[in-house]
């Protein structure tokens, strides 16, 4: 019988799965949320120092189980009911793998400490964020130069500034309304003629710049009744009959023709004065060439009974033939005959301006009344 094999009091060493945490994993867990390069370098130096100390203690067999998870049980400890033999002889030092040099660095002046570390994804992200510093060169300085033509920066909108701006706007609005009211209350003279194929001199009418056209026509009707103006159609009619005829005329039966423009009844004279409406003739000028500013202050303004004479009023020197008062019934019968064929009722807008400026004229500015 073959001698039986002697029992061995020592158990066969089992292979344990490595539970040690690598320096890379530990560095990843400890550098979460870091934003500064100095903190990253400090943490990496601490991790490398700790791993070297653990490797040195492990090589001497003095690393306890409580110091690190990567420590293996010593010979005197019971593991799984058996004793693990302590290896005899001097411990062999674990050969370290050469660490790969990172392709990305934090700068050209990096020391050997940066060369000893491996480039992890988090390390690379930190290095990229830390390396985004402005380049101090002349081109950057030129790009950051202030534009002298730029508008001034807007002011801060505070409650006080908004309230002050609103008060200034309200003060300007009241000032404009006061000036507008002063202009509208200013009196002016409008010389005119009655027209029924020929110009019949009539005189002047005093109105305010804020009055409507229909009020001017009503006063013209009274002037015609007082003068007993006879028309070209009835030159032999008695003066008394002419006055009665003008007394029976309605304002709606009269028209105001300024140049070649028929002015509707509902417009104010101030509208044409303030907006400076042109007369649409080749000679140029305004339809109602009167001042749109309030009259200058005088010593007589405080006297409520003072009334300026007609010669002192604006408009006394105007050409009366440019302002015609026409019977609408006559116009309906003769609007196809010159000069009534050239008259157009005023309409605000560019269409009316194009209609008036497209009228054919000769070299002297006279309008062709035939095509």
Secondary structure as GFF3:
##gff-version 3
##sequence-region A 1 371
A	DSSP	alpha_helix	23	30	.	.	.	ID=ss1
A	DSSP	alpha_helix	37	60	.	.	.	ID=ss2
A	DSSP	beta_strand	78	79	.	.	.	ID=ss3
A	DSSP	beta_strand	82	83	.	.	.	ID=ss4
A	DSSP	alpha_helix	112	115	.	.	.	ID=ss5
A	DSSP	alpha_helix	121	130	.	.	.	ID=ss6
A	DSSP	alpha_helix	138	143	.	.	.	ID=ss7
A	DSSP	alpha_helix	159	184	.	.	.	ID=ss8
A	DSSP	beta_strand	187	195	.	.	.	ID=ss9
A	DSSP	beta_strand	199	208	.	.	.	ID=ss10
A	DSSP	alpha_helix	213	227	.	.	.	ID=ss11
A	DSSP	alpha_helix	239	248	.	.	.	ID=ss12
A	DSSP	three_ten_helix	251	253	.	.	.	ID=ss13
A	DSSP	beta_strand	254	258	.	.	.	ID=ss14
A	DSSP	beta_strand	261	263	.	.	.	ID=ss15
A	DSSP	alpha_helix	269	274	.	.	.	ID=ss16
A	DSSP	three_ten_helix	299	302	.	.	.	ID=ss17
A	DSSP	three_ten_helix	310	312	.	.	.	ID=ss18
A	DSSP	three_ten_helix	320	322	.	.	.	ID=ss19
A	DSSP	beta_strand	323	327	.	.	.	ID=ss20
A	DSSP	alpha_helix	328	334	.	.	.	ID=ss21
A	DSSP	three_ten_helix	340	342	.	.	.	ID=ss22
A	DSSP	beta_strand	344	345	.	.	.	ID=ss23
A	DSSP	alpha_helix	350	357	.	.	.	ID=ss24
###
